Amino acid sequence: MKDYSNLTEFSDKKLRTLRNNLNNRLESFKKGGEKALPPSHMLHGMDDHQCQELLKRIQQEMKSRN
């Protein structure tokens, strides 16, 4: 799993990409059709709860930048 402990180091573009990927992943979890992600994927190894928590942190970081 990738290290997302310091989101302040991420660029705006990287945060947006991560947010979009998380939203898509969470939608897959809701539908029950989530696929196993390859090890190179930024969300590899993350479950539903971890994705939700990271999404909240990303949204907070994005708000603090505006």
C-alpha positions in Angstrom: 0.0 0.0 0.0 1.2 3.5 -0.8 2.1 6.0 1.8 -0.6 8.8 2.1 0.5 10.0 5.6 1.5 13.5 4.3 -1.0 14.8 1.8 0.5 18.3 1.9 3.3 17.0 -0.3 0.9 16.0 -3.1 0.3 18.3 -6.0 -3.2 19.6 -6.7 -3.4 17.4 -9.8 -2.3 14.3 -7.8 -4.9 15.0 -5.2 -7.7 15.3 -7.8 -6.6 12.1 -9.5 -6.5 10.3 -6.2 -10.0 11.7 -5.2 -11.5 10.5 -8.5 -9.9 7.1 -8.2 -11.3 6.8 -4.6 -14.8 7.8 -5.7 -14.7 5.2 -8.5 -13.4 2.6 -6.1 -16.0 3.3 -3.5 -18.7 3.1 -6.1 -17.4 -0.3 -7.1 -17.5 -1.4 -3.5 -21.2 -0.3 -3.2 -22.1 -2.2 -6.3 -20.3 -5.3 -5.1 -18.3 -5.5 -8.4 -14.9 -4.4 -7.2 -11.9 -6.0 -9.0 -8.6 -6.9 -7.5 -6.2 -4.1 -8.3 -2.7 -4.7 -9.6 0.1 -4.0 -7.1 1.1 -0.9 -9.1 -2.3 0.7 -8.6 -2.4 3.6 -6.1 -5.3 2.0 -4.2 -3.9 -1.5 -4.1 -4.6 -3.3 -0.8 -7.1 -0.8 0.5 -10.5 -1.9 1.7 -13.8 0.1 1.7 -13.2 1.7 5.1 -9.6 2.8 4.3 -10.8 4.4 1.0 -13.5 6.3 2.8 -11.0 7.6 5.4 -8.4 8.6 2.8 -11.1 10.4 0.8 -12.1 12.5 3.8 -8.5 13.4 4.4 -8.0 14.4 0.7 -11.2 16.5 0.8 -10.0 18.3 3.9 -6.6 19.0 2.3 -8.2 20.3 -0.9 -10.4 22.6 1.1 -7.4 24.0 3.1 -5.7 24.9 -0.2 -8.6 27.0 -1.5 
